[in-house]
Each structure stands twice: as C-alpha cells, then as structure tokens.
Amino acid sequence: MNLVQTPDYRESYANSVQVRVSVWDFQLVFGLASSDSPDQITIRNQNAIYLSPQQAKALWNMLGQNLAQYEHAFGALNLEPQSHNFPQGPIN
C-alpha cells in the first residue's frame, strides 16, 4: 500500500463532532466548541465527512480497538467535562 497526500490535504483539530444519519450514508460534522460565557457554548463547524454505512462500521471498529489500547496504556477516559464553563448535558 502506498499512501500519498493530495495537494489539498489538510489537518484540523476538532473538539466537537455531530453525527447525522440517512439511509445511504453517515455524515460526521467536525467543529470547534468554545464557551463564550458560563451558560453559552458556540460550535463553529469546520468540516463534514460522508461515510458509507460500511465505512462507518469499519471506523467504529477501528476506533474501538484504538481506544481500548489507549485506555490500557493511559487509564480510563472520562466523558464528563471537567470545566465548569460548560453547561450540563450530552456531549457532542
């Protein structure tokens, strides 16, 4: 296998991901969440990636394996925010 980066390849950081599902595909919308005030979060969406259901399942499996290895090496991950700047509620 030969991996080549295209001229328009780019890397981004995201601390928010939204998942949208249709019959045909999964859409992952990546963005940056920031707290503008103690009771307000703004999410600035940056990029959307569409995956077939098969690719979404392969990604799920790969992420699960890698997260298990990470937690084995570094300890369990906590999904609850540690900062008091974020309101309580589900994590996106």
N, C-alpha and C positions, 0 to 999 in steps of 0.2 A: 504494500500500500504506500502510495506517495501522497502526502498531504501538502497542498500548496495554498498559500493565502492569495486571494484575488487582490487586485489593486484597490478595490473599495472595502477591503476587510477593515473592521474596527472593533475595538474592545470598549465595553461600557461597564459601569457599576450600577447595580440596582439593589434597593432595599425594599422594594415592593414588587409583587407580581400578581396580576389578576388573571384568572383562567376563565375563558369563555368557550363554550362547547356547542357544536352543532352536530347534525347527523354526519357531516362529511369531514369535519376537522376540529382540532383544538387550537385555540388562539391563546398564546401567552403574551400578556402586555406587561412590559417591564418599565419601571419608573423609579423616581426618587421621592421618598416621603420625607417631609420636614415639618417640624412643629413651629408654626408662626406665632402661636400663643398657647397658653396652657390648655385651652379647650378646642383648638383648631389644628387639624393636620391638612397639609396640602400635598397632593401626589401629582408630580409632573411626569406624565407618561412620555417615555423616550423612544420605545421600540416595540414592535409587535412581531411575533414569530408564529407562523402557522405550521402545525404538525398534523400528519395523518393520524388516525387513531392507533395504527400500528407503531408509528414512531413515538407517539406519546407514551404508549405502554413500554416500549424499549427504554425511553428516557426515565420513566418511573422505576424500572428495574435497576438501571444503572445508578440512578441517584440513591436508591435504597441501599445498594451494595456499598457505595462510596460513603454514605452517611454512617452505616454500621461500622466501617473501618475507621472513620474519623472519630466516632464516639468511643470505640475501643482504645484508640490511641490517646485521646484528649479528654474523655469524660462525656457524660450525657449533656445534650443540648436542651436548654430551656426556651420554650417558645413565648413565654410571657415577657413583655417589655420590662426592662429594669429601670427605665427612666420614668419619673413622674410627669414628664412633659406630654406623654401620650395618653389620651382618654382610654378607658377600659373598653374592650370589645374584641371582635375577632381580628386575627392577624391576616393581612392580605399578602 
